[in-house]
Amino acid sequence: MRLSLKNNGLGRQANEKQQGNPLFPVFLKLNYLHTVLIGAGNVGLEKLTAILGNCHDAKVTVIASAFLPEIHILASEYKGVVVKQKSFTASDLDNANIVVAATNNAELNTYIVQSAHERRLLVNVADKPELCDFYLGAIVQKGDLKIAISTNGKSPTVAKRLKEVLSEALPEDIDTTLQQMSELRNSLNGDFAEKVKTLNKITAVLVGEKGIQNKSESQ
């Protein structure tokens, strides 16, 4: 099946220079993937904490010549974390799906990137946006609701501040609403269009005041 670009604006946009953030956001199931993290200092600890904070069952192998004690503690608390105290070699990536380089050695980081790309793996290099295939963005999470924030590597500090704003703005019981909506969706009868219509009507209350204001301004 061929994707048609007719009348959807993509053909015209392809000939224009893209403005803004070109990153494509995805959410990875790290409990099914093998992440190899190279580096076990402060930055490595930060990356590992971020990974485990988002997925407690993440499968992570940490490779470094020296380890902070905190990483050994995390490895003892999370069954998916394996530590290997050794110098990095390219073969360490043979069974990897995702690679994170968190060393303070620029030459080693470059070697890690080359080794990852030879194996067609995506790699993130701490504090080196130009070497990254993907970024680890700021995350807002309340239950099953998860929002990722990206500044295209321009300012992690701004992303952090936006995380604080969104965390404060979102109601604490938003996850309860999600669970109730899930149960309702599973109980609805009728065709897809009718279900969407019902769900749209019910969830309109989430943006009710803003929606009413926007409608009044457009009249």
C-alpha positions in Angstrom: 0.0 0.0 0.0 1.4 3.4 -1.0 0.9 6.4 1.2 -0.7 9.2 -0.7 0.4 12.8 0.0 -2.4 14.3 -1.9 -4.4 17.1 -0.1 -2.7 16.5 3.3 -0.1 19.2 3.0 2.9 16.9 3.4 4.0 17.3 -0.1 4.2 21.1 0.2 5.8 20.9 3.6 8.5 18.6 2.4 9.8 21.3 0.1 9.9 23.9 3.0 12.6 24.2 5.7 11.2 22.8 8.9 10.9 25.2 11.7 11.1 24.2 15.4 11.7 20.8 17.0 11.9 18.0 14.4 12.1 15.2 17.0 9.6 12.4 16.8 8.4 11.5 20.3 8.1 7.8 21.2 7.6 5.9 24.4 9.8 2.8 24.7 9.0 -0.4 26.6 12.3 -0.7 28.4 11.2 -3.9 30.1 11.4 -5.6 26.7 14.6 -3.9 25.5 18.2 -4.2 26.6 19.8 -0.9 27.5 23.6 -0.7 27.8 24.8 2.2 29.9 28.5 3.0 29.8 29.7 5.1 32.7 29.0 4.8 36.4 29.9 8.2 37.8 27.5 11.0 38.7 26.2 11.3 35.2 25.8 7.5 34.8 23.9 7.5 38.1 21.6 10.3 36.9 20.8 8.4 33.7 20.2 5.1 35.5 18.0 6.8 38.0 16.0 8.3 35.2 15.6 5.0 33.4 14.5 3.1 36.5 12.3 5.9 37.6 10.3 5.5 34.4 10.4 1.7 34.2 11.1 -0.3 37.3 11.5 -3.4 35.2 14.0 -1.9 32.8 16.8 -4.3 31.6 20.0 -2.3 32.0 23.7 -3.4 31.9 26.0 -0.8 33.4 29.6 -1.0 32.2 32.5 1.0 33.8 35.9 0.7 35.3 34.8 2.3 38.5 31.3 2.6 40.2 29.7 4.9 42.6 28.3 3.0 45.5 24.8 4.2 44.7 24.8 2.3 41.4 25.5 -1.0 43.2 22.7 -0.2 45.6 20.3 0.3 42.6 21.5 -2.9 41.1 20.6 -4.7 44.4 17.2 -3.2 44.4 16.2 -3.7 40.7 16.5 -7.2 39.3 16.9 -5.9 35.8 20.1 -4.1 36.5 23.5 -5.8 35.9 26.8 -4.2 36.6 30.1 -5.1 34.8 33.2 -3.6 36.2 35.5 -3.5 33.1 36.7 -1.3 30.3 34.3 -0.9 27.5 34.7 -2.9 24.3 32.6 -2.8 21.2 31.4 -6.4 21.8 29.6 -5.1 24.9 26.9 -3.8 22.5 26.3 -7.1 20.7 23.1 -7.8 22.6 22.0 -4.2 23.1 18.9 -2.5 21.8 19.7 1.0 23.1 22.9 2.6 24.2 23.6 5.4 26.7 27.1 6.9 27.0 27.7 8.7 30.2 31.5 8.9 30.5 33.7 12.0 30.8 36.0 10.7 28.1 35.3 12.4 24.8 37.4 9.9 22.8 35.6 7.0 24.5 32.2 8.5 23.8 33.0 8.8 20.1 34.1 5.2 20.1 30.9 4.2 21.7 28.9 6.1 19.1 30.8 4.5 16.3 30.4 1.0 17.8 26.7 1.6 18.3 26.1 2.8 14.7 28.0 -0.1 13.3 25.4 -2.3 14.9 22.5 0.0 13.8 21.8 0.9 17.4 20.4 4.3 18.7 22.7 6.0 21.2 22.5 8.9 23.6 25.6 10.7 24.8 25.3 12.8 27.9 25.7 16.5 27.4 26.6 16.1 23.7 23.4 16.7 21.6 25.4 16.6 18.3 26.3 13.0 19.0 22.8 11.8 20.1 20.3 9.9 18.1 17.7 10.5 20.9 17.4 12.6 24.0 16.2 11.7 27.5 13.6 14.5 28.1 12.1 15.8 31.3 9.1 13.6 32.4 5.9 14.5 34.1 4.1 11.4 35.5 0.9 10.9 37.5 -0.1 7.3 37.4 -0.7 6.2 33.8 -0.4 9.7 32.6 3.1 10.5 31.3 4.2 13.7 29.5 7.6 14.0 27.9 9.1 17.5 27.4 11.8 18.2 24.8 13.6 21.4 24.0 15.5 19.7 21.1 18.6 19.7 23.3 18.6 23.5 23.6 17.9 23.9 27.3 17.4 21.0 29.7 16.9 23.7 32.4 13.8 25.1 30.7 12.5 21.6 30.3 13.0 21.1 34.0 11.1 24.2 34.9 8.2 23.3 32.5 8.1 19.9 34.3 7.6 21.7 37.6 4.8 23.9 36.1 3.0 20.9 34.6 3.4 18.8 37.8 1.8 21.5 39.8 -1.0 22.3 37.3 -2.2 18.7 36.8 -4.6 17.5 39.4 -3.5 14.7 41.7 -6.6 12.6 40.9 -6.0 12.6 37.1 -5.0 9.0 37.2 -8.4 8.1 38.8 -10.0 9.8 35.9 -7.9 7.7 33.5 -8.9 4.5 35.1 -12.6 5.4 35.1 -12.4 6.4 31.4 -10.7 3.1 30.6 -13.5 1.1 32.3 -16.1 3.2 30.5 -14.5 2.8 27.1 -14.4 -1.0 27.6 -18.1 -1.0 28.6 -19.4 1.1 25.6 -21.5 -0.5 22.9 -22.0 0.6 19.3 -19.6 1.3 16.5 -16.3 3.1 16.8 -17.7 6.5 15.7 -20.4 6.4 18.3 -17.9 5.4 21.1 -15.6 8.3 20.1 -18.6 10.7 20.2 -19.6 9.6 23.7 -16.1 9.8 25.0 -15.5 13.2 23.5 -18.7 14.4 25.2 -17.7 13.1 28.6 -14.1 14.4 28.5 -15.2 17.9 27.3 -15.4 18.8 31.0 -11.6 18.5 31.3 -11.2 21.7 29.1 -14.7 23.0 29.7 -13.9 26.5 31.0 -11.2 27.1 28.4 -13.3 25.7 25.6 -16.2 28.0 26.5 -13.9 31.0 26.6 -12.4 30.1 23.2 -15.8 29.6 21.7 -16.9 33.0 22.9 -13.9 34.7 21.5 -14.4 33.2 18.1 -18.0 34.4 17.8 
